[in-house]
Amino acid sequence: MAQDLDPQFFDRADAVIRLANEQLADANRGQVSASSLYAASRFNAWVATSACPTVEDARRSRDEILEYFTRQYRAMLKENLDDYIENFHTYVKPIS
């Protein structure tokens, strides 16, 4: 995946992660996670539908759009889970 990314990909991702970390001051991890997932789905719904010339095209593309974003999220989550599991003692703070 990394070879296809533009140079600012991780800078943008890190900016979103920084914002989520800042939100932990006023909300718990589950709340921040839920809000982040909602924001990503809302933004991606806009990205996908705004690429369609008509509402009929958007309706016809709905299942394909869902499949694409679901597949992408699953691949990214798998990659990050594997990284966190491999580096658990470095990345994860013990629960006190």
C-alpha positions in Angstrom: 0.0 0.0 0.0 2.7 2.5 0.9 4.1 2.7 -2.6 0.9 4.2 -3.9 0.6 6.9 -1.3 1.1 10.6 -1.9 3.9 12.3 0.1 1.5 14.0 2.5 -0.6 10.9 3.3 0.8 10.2 6.7 1.0 13.9 7.6 -2.8 14.2 7.1 -3.5 11.0 8.9 -1.2 12.1 11.8 -3.1 15.4 12.0 -6.4 13.6 12.4 -4.9 11.3 15.0 -3.6 14.4 16.9 -7.1 15.8 16.9 -8.5 12.6 18.2 -5.9 12.5 21.0 -6.7 16.0 22.0 -10.4 15.0 22.3 -9.4 12.4 24.9 -9.2 15.3 27.4 -13.0 15.6 27.3 -14.2 12.1 26.2 -13.3 8.5 26.6 -11.6 6.4 23.9 -14.8 4.7 22.8 -16.5 8.1 22.3 -13.6 9.5 20.3 -13.4 6.4 18.3 -17.2 6.5 17.5 -17.0 10.1 16.5 -13.9 9.5 14.3 -15.6 6.6 12.5 -18.7 8.7 11.9 -16.7 11.6 10.6 -14.8 9.3 8.2 -18.0 7.7 7.0 -19.6 11.1 6.5 -16.6 12.5 4.6 -16.3 9.4 2.5 -20.0 9.5 1.6 -19.5 13.0 0.4 -16.4 12.0 -1.6 -18.1 9.1 -3.3 -21.4 10.8 -4.1 -19.8 14.0 -5.3 -18.0 12.0 -7.9 -21.3 10.8 -9.3 -22.8 13.0 -12.1 -26.4 12.3 -11.0 -28.4 11.0 -8.0 -29.3 8.0 -10.1 -25.6 7.2 -10.6 -25.1 7.5 -6.8 -27.9 5.1 -6.1 -26.6 2.6 -8.7 -23.1 2.9 -7.2 -24.1 2.5 -3.6 -23.2 -1.1 -3.1 -19.9 -0.7 -5.0 -19.0 2.3 -2.8 -19.9 0.4 0.4 -17.7 -2.6 -0.8 -14.8 -0.3 -1.7 -14.6 1.6 1.6 -15.3 -1.5 3.7 -12.5 -3.4 1.9 -10.1 -0.4 2.4 -11.0 0.0 6.1 -10.5 -3.7 6.7 -7.1 -3.7 5.1 -5.9 -0.6 7.0 -7.3 -1.9 10.3 -5.6 -5.3 9.8 -2.3 -3.6 9.0 -2.5 -1.4 12.1 -3.7 -4.2 14.4 -0.7 -6.3 13.3 1.6 -3.4 14.0 0.2 -2.8 17.4 0.3 -6.5 18.3 3.9 -6.7 17.1 4.9 -3.6 19.1 2.4 -4.0 21.9 4.9 -3.2 24.7 6.1 -0.1 22.9 2.8 1.4 21.7 0.3 0.4 24.5 0.5 1.7 28.0 -0.4 -0.7 30.7 -3.9 -0.2 32.3 -3.4 1.0 35.9 
